Amino acid sequence: MVAAFAAITRSLVAVIAAISVQIDRLAAQLTAAFDEHPDALIYRSQPGLDAVLGPRVLGEFGDDPGRYADARARRNFAGTSPIT
């Protein structure tokens, strides 16, 4: 019984190690692609928007500068406008 659990644990550790390597590769590709975007420096200048969260925010809002009429429209889209 112990040998079976040891074999399962070894195989799960191997799977986790392989996934960890793939996560690191994906993060490197994501960072490289995000750095090529013309507005990457603007997004990175915001506190908390690093190489992973910055591209996610860019993907959510899009990169069309005329998509939102003003800052209020962007806050409304994000759901962060105060409700009175």
Distance bins in CASP14 RR format, pairs under 12 A and 6 or more apart:
PFRMAT RR
TARGET T0000
AUTHOR 0000-0000-0000
RMODE 2
METHOD distances of the structure
MODEL  1
1 7 0 0 0 0 0 1 0 0 0 0 0
1 8 0 0 0 0 0 1 0 0 0 0 0
2 8 0 0 0 0 0 1 0 0 0 0 0
2 9 0 0 0 0 0 1 0 0 0 0 0
3 9 0 0 0 0 0 1 0 0 0 0 0
3 10 0 0 0 0 0 1 0 0 0 0 0
4 10 0 0 0 0 0 1 0 0 0 0 0
4 11 0 0 0 0 0 1 0 0 0 0 0
5 11 0 0 0 0 0 1 0 0 0 0 0
5 12 0 0 0 0 0 1 0 0 0 0 0
6 12 0 0 0 0 0 1 0 0 0 0 0
6 13 0 0 0 0 0 1 0 0 0 0 0
7 13 0 0 0 0 0 1 0 0 0 0 0
7 14 0 0 0 0 0 1 0 0 0 0 0
8 14 0 0 0 0 0 1 0 0 0 0 0
8 15 0 0 0 0 0 1 0 0 0 0 0
9 15 0 0 0 0 0 1 0 0 0 0 0
9 16 0 0 0 0 0 1 0 0 0 0 0
10 16 0 0 0 0 0 1 0 0 0 0 0
10 17 0 0 0 0 0 1 0 0 0 0 0
11 17 0 0 0 0 0 1 0 0 0 0 0
11 18 0 0 0 0 0 1 0 0 0 0 0
12 18 0 0 0 0 0 1 0 0 0 0 0
12 19 0 0 0 0 0 1 0 0 0 0 0
13 19 0 0 0 0 0 1 0 0 0 0 0
13 20 0 0 0 0 0 1 0 0 0 0 0
14 20 0 0 0 0 0 1 0 0 0 0 0
14 21 0 0 0 0 0 1 0 0 0 0 0
15 21 0 0 0 0 0 1 0 0 0 0 0
15 22 0 0 0 0 0 1 0 0 0 0 0
16 22 0 0 0 0 0 1 0 0 0 0 0
16 23 0 0 0 0 0 1 0 0 0 0 0
17 23 0 0 0 0 0 1 0 0 0 0 0
17 24 0 0 0 0 0 1 0 0 0 0 0
18 24 0 0 0 0 0 1 0 0 0 0 0
18 25 0 0 0 0 0 1 0 0 0 0 0
19 25 0 0 0 0 0 1 0 0 0 0 0
19 26 0 0 0 0 0 1 0 0 0 0 0
20 26 0 0 0 0 0 1 0 0 0 0 0
20 27 0 0 0 0 0 1 0 0 0 0 0
21 27 0 0 0 0 0 1 0 0 0 0 0
21 28 0 0 0 0 0 1 0 0 0 0 0
22 28 0 0 0 0 0 1 0 0 0 0 0
22 29 0 0 0 0 0 1 0 0 0 0 0
23 29 0 0 0 0 0 1 0 0 0 0 0
23 30 0 0 0 0 0 1 0 0 0 0 0
23 52 0 0 0 0 0 1 0 0 0 0 0
24 30 0 0 0 0 0 1 0 0 0 0 0
24 31 0 0 0 0 0 1 0 0 0 0 0
24 51 0 0 0 0 0 1 0 0 0 0 0
24 52 0 0 0 0 0 1 0 0 0 0 0
25 31 0 0 0 0 0 1 0 0 0 0 0
25 32 0 0 0 0 0 1 0 0 0 0 0
26 32 0 0 0 0 0 1 0 0 0 0 0
26 33 0 0 0 0 0 1 0 0 0 0 0
26 51 0 0 0 0 0 1 0 0 0 0 0
26 52 0 0 0 0 1 0 0 0 0 0 0
26 55 0 0 0 0 0 1 0 0 0 0 0
27 33 0 0 0 0 0 1 0 0 0 0 0
27 34 0 0 0 0 0 1 0 0 0 0 0
27 50 0 0 0 0 0 1 0 0 0 0 0
27 51 1 0 0 1 0 0 0 0 0 0 0
27 52 1 0 0 1 0 0 0 0 0 0 0
27 53 0 0 0 0 0 1 0 0 0 0 0
27 55 0 0 0 0 0 1 0 0 0 0 0
28 34 0 0 0 0 0 1 0 0 0 0 0
28 35 0 0 0 0 0 1 0 0 0 0 0
28 51 0 0 0 0 1 0 0 0 0 0 0
28 52 0 0 0 0 0 1 0 0 0 0 0
29 35 0 0 0 0 0 1 0 0 0 0 0
29 36 0 0 0 0 0 1 0 0 0 0 0
29 51 0 0 0 0 0 1 0 0 0 0 0
29 52 0 0 0 0 0 1 0 0 0 0 0
29 55 0 0 0 0 0 1 0 0 0 0 0
30 36 0 0 0 0 0 1 0 0 0 0 0
30 37 0 0 0 0 0 1 0 0 0 0 0
30 40 0 0 0 0 0 1 0 0 0 0 0
30 50 0 0 0 0 0 1 0 0 0 0 0
30 51 1 0 0 1 0 0 0 0 0 0 0
30 52 1 0 0 1 0 0 0 0 0 0 0
30 53 0 0 0 0 0 1 0 0 0 0 0
30 54 0 0 0 0 1 0 0 0 0 0 0
30 55 1 0 1 0 0 0 0 0 0 0 0
30 56 0 0 0 0 1 0 0 0 0 0 0
30 58 0 0 0 0 0 1 0 0 0 0 0
30 59 0 0 0 0 0 1 0 0 0 0 0
31 37 0 0 0 0 0 1 0 0 0 0 0
31 40 0 0 0 0 1 0 0 0 0 0 0
31 44 0 0 0 0 0 1 0 0 0 0 0
31 50 0 0 0 0 1 0 0 0 0 0 0
31 51 1 0 1 0 0 0 0 0 0 0 0
31 52 0 0 0 0 1 0 0 0 0 0 0
31 53 0 0 0 0 0 1 0 0 0 0 0
31 54 0 0 0 0 0 1 0 0 0 0 0
31 55 0 0 0 0 1 0 0 0 0 0 0
32 40 0 0 0 0 0 1 0 0 0 0 0
32 51 0 0 0 0 1 0 0 0 0 0 0
32 55 0 0 0 0 0 1 0 0 0 0 0
33 40 0 0 0 0 1 0 0 0 0 0 0
33 51 0 0 0 0 1 0 0 0 0 0 0
33 52 0 0 0 0 0 1 0 0 0 0 0
33 54 0 0 0 0 0 1 0 0 0 0 0
33 55 1 0 0 1 0 0 0 0 0 0 0
33 58 0 0 0 0 0 1 0 0 0 0 0
33 59 0 0 0 0 0 1 0 0 0 0 0
34 40 1 0 1 0 0 0 0 0 0 0 0
34 41 0 0 0 0 0 1 0 0 0 0 0
34 42 0 0 0 0 0 1 0 0 0 0 0
34 43 1 0 0 1 0 0 0 0 0 0 0
34 44 0 0 0 0 1 0 0 0 0 0 0
34 49 0 0 0 0 0 1 0 0 0 0 0
34 50 0 0 0 0 1 0 0 0 0 0 0
34 51 1 0 0 1 0 0 0 0 0 0 0
34 52 0 0 0 0 1 0 0 0 0 0 0
34 53 0 0 0 0 0 1 0 0 0 0 0
34 54 1 0 0 1 0 0 0 0 0 0 0
34 55 1 0 1 0 0 0 0 0 0 0 0
34 56 0 0 0 0 1 0 0 0 0 0 0
34 57 0 0 0 0 0 1 0 0 0 0 0
34 58 1 0 0 1 0 0 0 0 0 0 0
34 59 0 0 0 0 0 1 0 0 0 0 0
34 63 0 0 0 0 0 1 0 0 0 0 0
35 41 0 0 0 0 1 0 0 0 0 0 0
35 43 0 0 0 0 0 1 0 0 0 0 0
35 44 0 0 0 0 1 0 0 0 0 0 0
35 50 0 0 0 0 0 1 0 0 0 0 0
35 51 0 0 0 0 1 0 0 0 0 0 0
35 54 0 0 0 0 0 1 0 0 0 0 0
35 55 0 0 0 0 1 0 0 0 0 0 0
35 58 0 0 0 0 0 1 0 0 0 0 0
36 55 0 0 0 0 0 1 0 0 0 0 0
36 58 0 0 0 0 0 1 0 0 0 0 0
36 63 0 0 0 0 0 1 0 0 0 0 0
37 43 1 0 0 1 0 0 0 0 0 0 0
37 44 0 0 0 0 0 1 0 0 0 0 0
37 51 0 0 0 0 0 1 0 0 0 0 0
37 54 0 0 0 0 1 0 0 0 0 0 0
37 55 0 0 0 0 1 0 0 0 0 0 0
37 57 0 0 0 0 0 1 0 0 0 0 0
37 58 1 0 0 1 0 0 0 0 0 0 0
37 59 0 0 0 0 0 1 0 0 0 0 0
37 62 0 0 0 0 0 1 0 0 0 0 0
37 63 1 0 0 1 0 0 0 0 0 0 0
38 58 0 0 0 0 0 1 0 0 0 0 0
38 63 0 0 0 0 1 0 0 0 0 0 0
38 65 0 0 0 0 0 1 0 0 0 0 0
39 45 0 0 0 0 0 1 0 0 0 0 0
39 46 0 0 0 0 0 1 0 0 0 0 0
39 49 0 0 0 0 0 1 0 0 0 0 0
39 54 0 0 0 0 0 1 0 0 0 0 0
39 55 0 0 0 0 0 1 0 0 0 0 0
39 57 0 0 0 0 0 1 0 0 0 0 0
39 58 1 0 0 1 0 0 0 0 0 0 0
39 59 0 0 0 0 0 1 0 0 0 0 0
39 61 0 0 0 0 0 1 0 0 0 0 0
39 62 0 0 0 0 1 0 0 0 0 0 0
39 63 1 0 0 1 0 0 0 0 0 0 0
39 64 0 0 0 0 0 1 0 0 0 0 0
39 65 0 0 0 0 1 0 0 0 0 0 0
40 46 0 0 0 0 0 1 0 0 0 0 0
40 49 0 0 0 0 1 0 0 0 0 0 0
40 50 0 0 0 0 0 1 0 0 0 0 0
40 51 0 0 0 0 1 0 0 0 0 0 0
40 54 0 0 0 0 1 0 0 0 0 0 0
40 55 0 0 0 0 1 0 0 0 0 0 0
40 57 0 0 0 0 0 1 0 0 0 0 0
40 58 0 0 0 0 1 0 0 0 0 0 0
40 63 0 0 0 0 0 1 0 0 0 0 0
41 49 0 0 0 0 0 1 0 0 0 0 0
41 54 0 0 0 0 0 1 0 0 0 0 0
42 49 0 0 0 0 1 0 0 0 0 0 0
42 54 0 0 0 0 0 1 0 0 0 0 0
42 57 0 0 0 0 0 1 0 0 0 0 0
42 58 0 0 0 0 1 0 0 0 0 0 0
42 61 0 0 0 0 0 1 0 0 0 0 0
42 63 0 0 0 0 0 1 0 0 0 0 0
42 65 0 0 0 0 0 1 0 0 0 0 0
43 49 1 0 1 0 0 0 0 0 0 0 0
43 50 0 0 0 0 1 0 0 0 0 0 0
43 51 0 0 0 0 0 1 0 0 0 0 0
43 52 0 0 0 0 0 1 0 0 0 0 0
43 53 0 0 0 0 1 0 0 0 0 0 0
43 54 1 0 1 0 0 0 0 0 0 0 0
43 55 1 0 0 1 0 0 0 0 0 0 0
43 56 0 0 0 0 1 0 0 0 0 0 0
43 57 1 0 0 1 0 0 0 0 0 0 0
43 58 1 0 1 0 0 0 0 0 0 0 0
43 59 0 0 0 0 0 1 0 0 0 0 0
43 60 0 0 0 0 0 1 0 0 0 0 0
43 61 0 0 0 0 1 0 0 0 0 0 0
43 62 0 0 0 0 0 1 0 0 0 0 0
43 63 0 0 0 0 1 0 0 0 0 0 0
44 50 1 0 0 1 0 0 0 0 0 0 0
44 51 0 0 0 0 1 0 0 0 0 0 0
44 52 0 0 0 0 0 1 0 0 0 0 0
44 53 0 0 0 0 1 0 0 0 0 0 0
44 54 1 0 0 1 0 0 0 0 0 0 0
44 55 0 0 0 0 0 1 0 0 0 0 0
44 57 0 0 0 0 0 1 0 0 0 0 0
44 58 0 0 0 0 0 1 0 0 0 0 0
45 54 0 0 0 0 0 1 0 0 0 0 0
46 53 0 0 0 0 1 0 0 0 0 0 0
46 54 1 0 0 1 0 0 0 0 0 0 0
46 57 0 0 0 0 1 0 0 0 0 0 0
46 58 0 0 0 0 0 1 0 0 0 0 0
46 61 0 0 0 0 0 1 0 0 0 0 0
47 53 0 0 0 0 0 1 0 0 0 0 0
47 54 0 0 0 0 0 1 0 0 0 0 0
48 54 0 0 0 0 1 0 0 0 0 0 0
48 56 0 0 0 0 0 1 0 0 0 0 0
48 57 0 0 0 0 1 0 0 0 0 0 0
49 55 0 0 0 0 1 0 0 0 0 0 0
49 56 0 0 0 0 1 0 0 0 0 0 0
49 57 1 0 1 0 0 0 0 0 0 0 0
49 58 0 0 0 0 1 0 0 0 0 0 0
49 59 0 0 0 0 0 1 0 0 0 0 0
49 60 0 0 0 0 0 1 0 0 0 0 0
49 61 0 0 0 0 0 1 0 0 0 0 0
50 56 0 0 0 0 0 1 0 0 0 0 0
50 57 0 0 0 0 0 1 0 0 0 0 0
51 57 0 0 0 0 0 1 0 0 0 0 0
51 58 0 0 0 0 0 1 0 0 0 0 0
52 58 0 0 0 0 0 1 0 0 0 0 0
53 59 0 0 0 0 0 1 0 0 0 0 0
53 60 0 0 0 0 0 1 0 0 0 0 0
54 60 0 0 0 0 1 0 0 0 0 0 0
54 61 0 0 0 0 0 1 0 0 0 0 0
54 62 0 0 0 0 0 1 0 0 0 0 0
54 63 0 0 0 0 0 1 0 0 0 0 0
55 61 0 0 0 0 0 1 0 0 0 0 0
55 62 0 0 0 0 0 1 0 0 0 0 0
55 63 0 0 0 0 0 1 0 0 0 0 0
56 62 0 0 0 0 0 1 0 0 0 0 0
57 63 0 0 0 0 0 1 0 0 0 0 0
57 74 0 0 0 0 0 1 0 0 0 0 0
57 77 0 0 0 0 0 1 0 0 0 0 0
57 78 0 0 0 0 1 0 0 0 0 0 0
58 64 0 0 0 0 0 1 0 0 0 0 0
59 67 0 0 0 0 0 1 0 0 0 0 0
60 67 0 0 0 0 0 1 0 0 0 0 0
60 74 0 0 0 0 0 1 0 0 0 0 0
60 77 0 0 0 0 1 0 0 0 0 0 0
60 78 1 0 0 1 0 0 0 0 0 0 0
60 79 0 0 0 0 0 1 0 0 0 0 0
61 67 1 0 0 1 0 0 0 0 0 0 0
61 68 1 0 0 1 0 0 0 0 0 0 0
61 71 0 0 0 0 0 1 0 0 0 0 0
61 73 0 0 0 0 0 1 0 0 0 0 0
61 74 1 0 0 1 0 0 0 0 0 0 0
61 75 0 0 0 0 0 1 0 0 0 0 0
61 77 1 0 0 1 0 0 0 0 0 0 0
61 78 1 0 0 1 0 0 0 0 0 0 0
61 79 0 0 0 0 0 1 0 0 0 0 0
62 68 0 0 0 0 1 0 0 0 0 0 0
62 74 0 0 0 0 0 1 0 0 0 0 0
62 77 0 0 0 0 0 1 0 0 0 0 0
62 78 0 0 0 0 0 1 0 0 0 0 0
64 74 0 0 0 0 0 1 0 0 0 0 0
65 74 0 0 0 0 0 1 0 0 0 0 0
66 73 0 0 0 0 1 0 0 0 0 0 0
66 74 0 0 0 0 0 1 0 0 0 0 0
67 73 0 0 0 0 1 0 0 0 0 0 0
67 74 0 0 0 0 1 0 0 0 0 0 0
67 77 0 0 0 0 1 0 0 0 0 0 0
68 74 1 0 1 0 0 0 0 0 0 0 0
68 75 0 0 0 0 1 0 0 0 0 0 0
68 76 0 0 0 0 1 0 0 0 0 0 0
68 77 1 0 0 1 0 0 0 0 0 0 0
68 78 0 0 0 0 1 0 0 0 0 0 0
69 75 0 0 0 0 0 1 0 0 0 0 0
69 76 0 0 0 0 1 0 0 0 0 0 0
69 77 0 0 0 0 0 1 0 0 0 0 0
70 76 0 0 0 0 1 0 0 0 0 0 0
70 77 0 0 0 0 0 1 0 0 0 0 0
70 81 0 0 0 0 0 1 0 0 0 0 0
71 77 0 0 0 0 0 1 0 0 0 0 0
71 78 0 0 0 0 0 1 0 0 0 0 0
71 80 0 0 0 0 0 1 0 0 0 0 0
71 81 0 0 0 0 1 0 0 0 0 0 0
72 78 0 0 0 0 0 1 0 0 0 0 0
72 79 0 0 0 0 0 1 0 0 0 0 0
72 80 0 0 0 0 0 1 0 0 0 0 0
72 81 1 0 0 1 0 0 0 0 0 0 0
72 82 0 0 0 0 0 1 0 0 0 0 0
73 79 0 0 0 0 0 1 0 0 0 0 0
73 80 0 0 0 0 0 1 0 0 0 0 0
73 81 0 0 0 0 1 0 0 0 0 0 0
74 80 0 0 0 0 1 0 0 0 0 0 0
74 81 0 0 0 0 1 0 0 0 0 0 0
75 81 1 0 1 0 0 0 0 0 0 0 0
75 82 0 0 0 0 1 0 0 0 0 0 0
75 83 0 0 0 0 0 1 0 0 0 0 0
76 82 0 0 0 0 0 1 0 0 0 0 0
76 83 0 0 0 0 0 1 0 0 0 0 0
END
